[in-house]
């Protein structure tokens, strides 16, 4: 008799647990997919968000669930007609995605820094959380330049990018003086040093 009662109690307990599992709303946690490059220096942290709808500008809804992260040494993706030929495809990014590129840099003395962003489609460039330049809707691969006076010390740079349909392209460069050569954002020079995330 005792064994029969024990068995009934066990069955009742399992049924209770089963009912609770079925009635509780599941919580979906989607971890980021990480890509590790073989760069010796990683000065750019990229976080990208794939979207399931067509993007036409930064005012398009932004779903942060499908997330991809990677470390890079520069922001030079070029411009490709076929998204499968783009460097972005290495990270599983083809169409309809947002990408945020974060980096830290320092200057020993005050400089006028000119940033050049070539994009297809739109972008926003922020230095120390202040928007310096941007193109907020679809466009073909074109350049936008902005000159920023930056004080000595440590600074943050955030380049936000969105890609809708069609061509895929993004490149970002900087130079210190008008006669200086252009350098990819992420590549240090004697005047402007980017922090290596490997040495955090």
Secondary structure, DSSP 8 states (H G I E B T S, - for coil): -HHHHHHHHHHHHHHHHHHHHHHS--------EEE----S---EEEEEEE-SS---BTTS----SSEEEEEES--EEEEESSGGGSGGGGGT--SSEEEEEEEEEEESS-EEEEEEEEEES-EEEEETTEEEEEE-B---SEEEEEEEEE-SEEEEEEEEEEE-SS-EEEEEEEESSTTS--EETT---SSEEE--GGG-
